[in-house]
Amino acid sequence: QHCMRGYHRVLALGLGIPLLIVFCVLLPIGIMLLTVLNKHRLAEPHYKQHYGFLYRSYRRGCCWWETVVTLQTLVLVAISVFSYSLGPYYTTLCMNSALALTGLILSYMKPYAHHVLGLVFMQCTGCLLLTSYFALTLLQVDDHAPGQAYGMVVGTCVLMVNVIFVISVLWKVLRLSDWSVVIGTVKSVSQKAAGLVNRFTNSKKDAGRA
């Protein structure tokens, strides 16, 4: 099915445009209104319970930052979709530029309320940027293509960078976790699961006797 013909045209106009308006226009505006216009209510328990997921991770002065995160995601998706006609090289180059700009904005604004959280997002952006840059070097340009040995070296480097990032995040989670709460939660869940199993077993026994 060719683009903008037949059922693709119907879906693009009937479904794509309304969703584009909702997620690209209404969603960022809604987040901005809920946070910026209600700064005086951000600490209220009732407001935090319903809308706290939008701003609890950020400093009070950057309570609107979830709007930036949404726009960042939209930009990356737009690059991957609309730059397809430019070819993989320029698509990857645009993606690298967007990720580099994201890293610069994060390092300047420092929007996160917790230093470790901001550090994790910086490392995540850096990891994505390095992975995307390595992918750029593997693309064939004109008649020049990287050799197999180079591909193996680059693939190993990409794997190591991502493994180091995952280990770093896991280490931070383990180091900052309140293990007494974790153990208590595991025990509670285990007891509830055991109770459900016992009830199910007893009900089957009763049904068998009947």
PLY file of the C-alpha trace (Angstrom):
ply
format ascii 1.0
element vertex 210
property float x
property float y
property float z
element edge 209
property int vertex1
property int vertex2
end_header
0.00 0.00 0.00
1.50 3.35 -1.10
1.63 6.24 1.33
-1.41 8.56 1.32
-3.35 6.25 -0.96
-6.27 3.97 -0.23
-6.74 2.92 3.38
-3.46 4.59 4.36
-4.90 7.98 3.38
-8.06 7.26 5.39
-6.06 6.28 8.49
-3.61 9.15 8.13
-6.32 11.79 7.86
-8.98 10.21 10.06
-6.76 8.88 12.84
-3.30 10.37 12.39
-4.25 14.06 12.38
-6.51 13.89 15.50
-3.84 11.96 17.42
-1.21 14.42 16.19
-3.26 17.30 17.62
-3.82 15.48 20.93
-0.24 14.38 21.59
1.70 17.17 19.90
-0.43 20.16 20.92
-2.97 19.42 23.64
-0.79 17.18 25.82
2.15 19.63 26.23
-0.26 22.52 26.76
-2.21 20.53 29.34
0.94 19.65 31.31
2.07 23.27 31.21
-1.29 24.51 32.49
-1.48 21.93 35.28
1.97 22.83 36.60
2.73 26.48 35.90
-0.73 27.87 36.63
-1.00 25.81 39.82
2.39 26.41 41.41
0.70 27.49 44.61
-1.03 24.10 44.85
1.91 21.81 44.09
2.51 21.03 47.78
-1.14 20.31 48.57
-1.66 16.60 49.38
-4.80 16.31 47.23
-3.17 17.95 44.21
0.03 15.96 44.66
-1.94 12.73 44.84
-3.62 13.35 41.47
-0.98 15.27 39.51
2.24 14.74 41.43
3.56 12.28 38.83
3.98 15.27 36.50
6.30 17.34 38.71
7.57 15.46 41.77
10.83 14.50 40.05
11.70 18.13 39.22
12.75 21.25 41.06
9.97 23.67 41.90
11.32 26.17 39.37
11.20 23.47 36.68
7.87 21.90 37.59
6.88 22.21 33.91
9.80 20.09 32.70
7.57 17.14 31.78
6.43 19.32 28.88
10.04 19.43 27.64
10.32 15.64 27.99
7.14 15.21 25.93
8.39 17.60 23.24
11.77 15.86 23.19
10.06 12.52 22.53
7.94 14.09 19.79
11.02 15.57 18.12
12.85 12.23 18.10
9.78 10.45 16.70
9.33 13.17 14.07
12.97 12.81 13.00
12.67 9.03 12.66
9.46 9.35 10.61
9.81 12.46 8.46
13.53 12.26 7.69
13.15 8.82 6.13
13.40 10.29 2.64
16.79 11.82 3.50
18.35 8.41 3.94
19.84 6.68 7.00
22.96 8.87 7.17
21.16 12.20 7.53
18.45 10.64 9.69
21.10 9.43 12.14
22.87 12.78 11.94
19.65 14.61 12.85
19.09 12.17 15.71
22.61 12.81 17.02
22.05 16.56 16.88
18.78 16.25 18.82
20.39 14.07 21.50
23.38 16.41 21.82
21.03 19.39 22.22
19.09 17.45 24.87
22.30 16.80 26.80
23.30 20.47 26.67
19.87 21.60 27.88
19.93 19.07 30.73
23.40 20.11 31.85
22.42 23.80 31.82
18.94 23.63 33.34
19.51 20.82 35.89
15.74 20.35 36.25
15.69 17.28 38.48
15.09 17.59 42.19
17.56 14.82 43.04
21.18 14.95 41.88
21.34 11.19 41.26
18.24 11.27 39.07
19.68 14.09 36.97
22.96 12.17 36.69
21.15 9.05 35.47
19.33 11.01 32.76
22.58 12.66 31.67
24.25 9.26 31.46
21.25 7.89 29.55
21.44 10.74 27.02
25.20 10.25 26.67
24.76 6.52 26.16
22.14 7.09 23.46
24.34 9.69 21.78
27.39 7.41 21.72
25.32 4.49 20.43
23.82 6.65 17.69
27.22 8.07 16.77
28.78 4.61 16.51
25.85 3.58 14.32
26.61 6.56 12.09
30.14 5.29 11.50
28.80 1.92 10.35
26.71 3.35 7.53
27.81 3.01 3.95
28.59 6.37 2.33
28.68 6.33 -1.47
30.78 3.26 -2.32
32.69 3.20 0.96
31.55 0.67 3.55
33.25 -0.18 6.86
34.98 -3.54 7.05
33.89 -6.51 9.09
36.67 -6.07 11.65
35.69 -2.44 12.21
32.06 -3.50 12.64
33.06 -6.05 15.28
35.11 -3.47 17.19
32.35 -0.85 17.06
29.70 -3.41 18.04
31.80 -4.45 21.04
32.25 -0.81 22.09
28.51 -0.15 21.83
27.75 -3.25 23.88
30.28 -2.27 26.57
28.93 1.29 26.80
25.37 0.06 27.29
26.36 -2.65 29.78
28.33 -0.11 31.84
25.33 2.22 31.83
22.95 -0.54 32.99
25.36 -1.62 35.74
25.71 2.01 36.85
21.93 2.44 37.13
21.52 -0.86 39.00
24.28 0.11 41.41
22.59 3.44 42.16
19.25 1.70 42.73
20.80 -0.88 45.06
22.80 1.73 46.96
19.88 4.09 47.50
17.18 1.50 48.22
15.69 1.22 51.70
16.16 -2.51 52.13
13.98 -2.74 55.23
11.04 -1.45 53.17
11.92 -3.76 50.25
12.14 -6.83 52.49
8.88 -5.91 54.24
7.12 -5.49 50.88
8.44 -8.85 49.63
7.27 -10.59 52.80
3.84 -9.00 52.56
3.44 -10.00 48.90
4.68 -13.53 49.66
2.17 -13.94 52.49
-0.70 -12.72 50.30
0.36 -15.06 47.49
0.59 -18.00 49.91
-2.88 -17.16 51.23
-4.35 -17.10 47.73
-2.72 -20.46 46.91
-4.08 -22.01 50.12
-7.58 -20.70 49.43
-7.46 -22.03 45.88
-6.21 -25.44 47.08
-8.85 -25.67 49.78
-11.61 -24.72 47.35
-10.52 -27.49 44.96
-10.47 -29.99 47.81
-13.97 -28.97 48.87
-15.19 -29.27 45.29
-13.66 -32.73 45.02
-15.38 -33.93 48.20
-18.73 -32.62 46.97
0 1
1 2
2 3
3 4
4 5
5 6
6 7
7 8
8 9
9 10
10 11
11 12
12 13
13 14
14 15
15 16
16 17
17 18
18 19
19 20
20 21
21 22
22 23
23 24
24 25
25 26
26 27
27 28
28 29
29 30
30 31
31 32
32 33
33 34
34 35
35 36
36 37
37 38
38 39
39 40
40 41
41 42
42 43
43 44
44 45
45 46
46 47
47 48
48 49
49 50
50 51
51 52
52 53
53 54
54 55
55 56
56 57
57 58
58 59
59 60
60 61
61 62
62 63
63 64
64 65
65 66
66 67
67 68
68 69
69 70
70 71
71 72
72 73
73 74
74 75
75 76
76 77
77 78
78 79
79 80
80 81
81 82
82 83
83 84
84 85
85 86
86 87
87 88
88 89
89 90
90 91
91 92
92 93
93 94
94 95
95 96
96 97
97 98
98 99
99 100
100 101
101 102
102 103
103 104
104 105
105 106
106 107
107 108
108 109
109 110
110 111
111 112
112 113
113 114
114 115
115 116
116 117
117 118
118 119
119 120
120 121
121 122
122 123
123 124
124 125
125 126
126 127
127 128
128 129
129 130
130 131
131 132
132 133
133 134
134 135
135 136
136 137
137 138
138 139
139 140
140 141
141 142
142 143
143 144
144 145
145 146
146 147
147 148
148 149
149 150
150 151
151 152
152 153
153 154
154 155
155 156
156 157
157 158
158 159
159 160
160 161
161 162
162 163
163 164
164 165
165 166
166 167
167 168
168 169
169 170
170 171
171 172
172 173
173 174
174 175
175 176
176 177
177 178
178 179
179 180
180 181
181 182
182 183
183 184
184 185
185 186
186 187
187 188
188 189
189 190
190 191
191 192
192 193
193 194
194 195
195 196
196 197
197 198
198 199
199 200
200 201
201 202
202 203
203 204
204 205
205 206
206 207
207 208
208 209
